[in-house]
């Protein structure tokens, strides 16, 4: 039996656009989280760092 999966994307933007944005922002987000300031904000539960 083939059941259709419900779409998880409920936004008006196509999945391809969301995927491209995620791929574009991921390196910057990862670099920020791995930075010293990013690590301090994760431990201290402060406001997000301004990397």
C-alpha positions, 0 to 999 in steps of 0.5 A: 500500500502506498500512502501519500506523505503529508507535506511538512512544508506549510509555508508559501515557499517551495522546498527548493528555496528553503533548502537553498537558504538553509545551505547558504546560512548553515556555514555562518551559523556553524561558525558562530556556534563554534566561536568562543562567543557562541560557546559562552552564550550557549553555556550562559543562556544569554542572548544570541551572539552577534557573530 
